Amino acid sequence: MNYVSTRGQAPRVTASQAILAGIAPDGGLYVPESWPTLDLDWSALKNQTYSDIATQVFDAFFDDFSVSEIDYVIQKAYGKQWANENVVSLHDEDNLTYIELFHGPTLAFKDVALQILPHLMTTAAKKQSQNEKIVILTATSGDTGTAAMSGFGNVDQTEIVVFYPEAGVSDVQRQQMQTETATNAHVIAITGNFDDAQKAVKSLLSDEKLIKELQQHHQRFSSANSINIGRLVPQIVYYLYAYAQLIKKGTIQAGDAINITVPTGNFGNVLAAYYASQIGLPVKEFIVASNENNVLTDFFETGTYDRDRAFKVTNAPAMDILVSSNLERLLYFVSGRNSEEVNQYMTSLANDGKYTLTSATRANLDKFTVGFATQTQVLETIRRVAQEENYIIDPHTAVGRYVYDQLKPTGTTLLAATASPYKFPQTVLEALNQVPDTGKAGLKQLSDVTQTDIPAQVADLFAQPILHKSIIDPEQISRTLRQEIL
């Protein structure tokens, strides 16, 4: 099985080559040349473990890896570092089921993929007889950075460089990043926003001069962002697993189409659900939930993507994004794999800050519905769910829940619960009409108010020393990167 670039100007590659590269040399994103065939026997899948289903998905998408290699990376990724033995869990509420994706080391859904990506990447390097040190370059709005460092920390032959916005992350996210102890981790705050960091990272990944400099030092770039196909494919698994569990519980029958609601900024988690549908998951509706940076809402409603708007720092910071990278992959498929058309869109976005879909391509987005939540609505939703359901959700999950309630889709809906409320204690406490404390006191306050336990992953977080204090302007990213790794 081969992978091609969304922009059509790069050679096709194998899965291991795509994982190592991260981004295609023409600036596009790698996508499957054709969809793999999986035998989704739900009568069998409903009794299988998360790792069993992951094995089948990885065998299909990463078919240049051997059976023993797939078994190895899964064993390393989905072991004792998870608070739930089946990686994710489900919480039911009438026709709505939350997929709790936050039981990993950093309490966010990014862990599901970023616990496995380092092992996919180092295994791929061996397959390709690559001896260079892999430099993982990552932009984060808060969660990717912590999850990437948890996965790549002290992994042989890797360095990980994380850029995050100084303003807009929660104190837990900031503490997780600034206290990272891995000797191969470089953590740098920027005075700009996530889009500034992501733009710089994508530019650096395809900077030919810098790539040559790295080669002279026996290094090569890759990425832990969801622009890497090795980050995206593992996210397919939890939608298949959740659907199988709904069958097992008798909530649905095999073959019933469900709705999937995803709070999203960079569009990767929605795209993973779309990928799942292309290999056999029955989906009636994809519900794309945004915060006040509602560029995706406007896009799906009008057919025009326009990033020329004020960037807002909100109480759902991981979604504070105006350029949704993974949307490019969706456009590739709904345009009929028309890389020339995609190239035109991306050129227009780079030059003019916007693009408008053709009517034919827009017509293929009919399964996508959208909505957004304001910061006030986020707080109100957290409060209402706590009062009515005795269930505590984080602000990003609240965005998804609010949009679900507004759209009222018929039938069973899966909602991607993307983070633990303990990653954003101040926002959750504010929603619960408390005057929030910060740091360790904030975690204890949330525990006391909600009568829930502080997760072990952050119980001692604020006792750790601050190790990473650098703050730079976005224009300094390239120079800083050279200083850190060359």
PyMOL commands that set and color helices and strands:
alter all, ss='L'
color gray80, all
select helices_A, chain A and resi 15-21+42-45+50-61+67-77+110-114+117-127+143-152+171-178+194-205+208-216+229-248+268-278+295-302+317-319+327-334+339-352+359-363+375-389+395-407+421-423+425-431+439-450+461-463+474-485
alter helices_A, ss='H'
color red, helices_A
select strands_A, chain A and resi 2-5+13-14+30-32+89-93+96-100+133-139+158-165+185-190+219-223+258-263+283-290+304-306+354-356+368-372+413-417+471-472
alter strands_A, ss='S'
color yellow, strands_A
deselect
rebuild
show_as cartoon
